[in-house]
Amino acid sequence: MASAMLNIYIIIINNSTARFGVVLFFLLGVLAGGVVLPTGSFAQTAPGADELKAYRGLHAAAAKGDLDAIGRLVSAGAGLNERDGHGRTPLMVAAHQQKHDAARALIKVGADLNALDSARYDVLTISAVLNDVEMVKLAIASGANTGLVTSPYEGTALIAAAHLGHVEVVRALITGKAPLDHVNNLAWTALIEAIVLGDGGPRHVATLRALVEAGANLNIPDGNGVSPLRLARQRGFREMVRILEKAGARP
């Protein structure tokens, strides 16, 4: 794990467009021996056991999926978008806990789908990282902004899902008109993240294929001017190379 984290750190430090603060955080994480996750899931924090126990009102009802309590509290005027100590709304808590019916109830009465928590994550990105396809589809169908810029990396839900190889979430976001070629502050698109943060296995190959078939730009380079095709070749990801070459990617 330490070796993998160091490799990620080296990739980022070599990227000339990476933000200093992001690089510094990675450096501190590596030096501290901690596990630091790259884009998408980095800094996304679910409520801990103590927080869940301490919740009251709508946050508690959302965490438990208690629809009756949600109805009573909303009727009594509870704040739909009230924040906990990490900036999470009740809807975000429902997303973290994968309480779909609770989320549906909160959305129906006007909960803000596009609110950001203290680490700049929204319901859609939270659910994308969790590989919660049902919640992702619910959020999109309810009007969530699939192009919202989220996370300390200024990415999107699609970039987060591509990084993790959550191919069904990627497909749902593509259907929901998520921007295919957004570039985060590491100078990576969703296509590049599927390569450089993927393992070249079936999930990331399927993710790359879905992005290519949807019309993602095959030739946007990383911050060092290296093309997606070259990145895939460098890593020996033969199936990704084959897909990119067949689609006409430039070296």
Secondary structure by P-SEA (a helix, b strand, c coil): caaaaaaaaaaaaacccccaaaaaaaaaaaaaccccccccccccccccaaaaaacccaaaaaaaccaaaaaaaaaacccccccccccccaaaaaaaacaaaaaaaaaaacccccccccccccaaaaaaaacaaaaaaaaaaaccccccccccccccaaaaaaaacaaaaaaaaaaacccccccccccccaaaaacccccccaaaaaaaaaaaaacccccccccccccaaaaaaaacaaaaaaaaaaacccc
